[in-house]
């Protein structure tokens, strides 16, 4: 029944998807946290940059960003991110594009969490002589992260599905393999079902586990 899978590296393709998701998630969390800090910070220039970045990037289709990293950065500007191997370069460019896009949503999720922290706590910290950076990292962000595990889980699940866009620049992940199999095999429904099941196996446990973590870590008000 599943003879059509012979000759195709299905697990390898999904492993590339997992790598794209993991690396992009870490990068998005770091850059999104910095953007959130800018948006709530006291420096007008940084606030303006953070606001403009989030509003612009969220309204650009992801495929445009991914294609730009390949055509604009690599082919036009020669940015290869430390490798001349096409497959490796495209993989890194895809991660860069996914980070640039997803971090805008991470920023907004974190900013909503920051807004849930009582203002009095930040004022008390400032009264003790802590700087803005210390107040943010020691008092505000730990509570904000605990309150936005749920929204960040949704962002992570969306990121997992968005990795399929990387096939637009030749990254050999699950969607790219699915396209090749559909072109070469006649089992359209079975192929679609196999790949749909694969993505469910990636996203459903993530949602359940992080949903449980979110309930345990939630700040009791």
PyMOL commands that set and color helices and strands:
alter all, ss='L'
color gray80, all
select helices_A, chain A and resi 3-5+10-40+44-57+62-76+86-116+119-127+132-147+149-169+174-184+188-217
alter helices_A, ss='H'
color red, helices_A
deselect
rebuild
show_as cartoon
